[in-house]
Amino acid sequence: QDMEKNFRAILQSAFSQMNLVSREEFDAQAALLRRTREKLENLEAQLAELERRLKPRDD
């Protein structure tokens, strides 16, 4: 059991030196990216609608 704790400590130290992120940090960033993409899609749709309304009509 002590070997396992030591091994985990060594791995954790090695991973921290590699600038890796935790699963929680990764999931939080993935959620933020998903929300940002959704907002971007909504803004693009709004812009397209505004451009459509402003476009001169050929009657």
C-alpha positions in Angstrom: 0.0 0.0 0.0 2.9 2.4 0.7 4.4 1.5 -2.7 1.1 2.4 -4.3 1.0 5.8 -2.5 4.6 6.5 -3.5 3.9 5.5 -7.1 0.9 7.8 -7.2 2.9 10.6 -5.8 5.6 10.1 -8.4 3.1 10.0 -11.2 1.3 13.1 -9.9 4.5 14.9 -9.7 5.5 13.9 -13.2 2.1 14.9 -14.6 2.2 18.3 -12.9 5.6 19.0 -14.6 4.0 18.2 -17.9 1.4 20.9 -17.5 -1.5 18.5 -17.9 -5.0 19.4 -16.7 -7.3 17.5 -14.5 -10.4 15.8 -15.8 -12.5 18.4 -14.0 -10.6 21.3 -15.7 -10.9 19.6 -19.0 -14.7 19.1 -18.6 -15.2 22.7 -17.5 -13.3 24.0 -20.5 -15.2 21.6 -22.8 -18.5 22.9 -21.4 -17.4 26.5 -21.8 -16.4 25.9 -25.4 -19.7 24.2 -26.1 -21.6 27.2 -24.7 -19.4 29.6 -26.7 -20.1 27.7 -29.9 -23.8 27.8 -29.2 -23.7 31.5 -28.6 -21.7 32.0 -31.8 -24.2 30.0 -33.8 -27.1 32.1 -32.4 -25.3 35.3 -33.2 -24.5 34.1 -36.7 -28.2 33.3 -37.2 -29.3 36.7 -35.9 -26.8 38.4 -38.2 -28.0 36.5 -41.2 -31.6 37.4 -40.4 -30.7 41.1 -40.0 -28.8 41.0 -43.3 -31.8 39.4 -45.0 -34.1 42.1 -43.7 -31.8 44.9 -44.8 -31.2 43.4 -48.3 -33.0 45.5 -51.0 -35.8 43.6 -52.5 -36.2 43.3 -56.3 -39.9 43.7 -56.8 
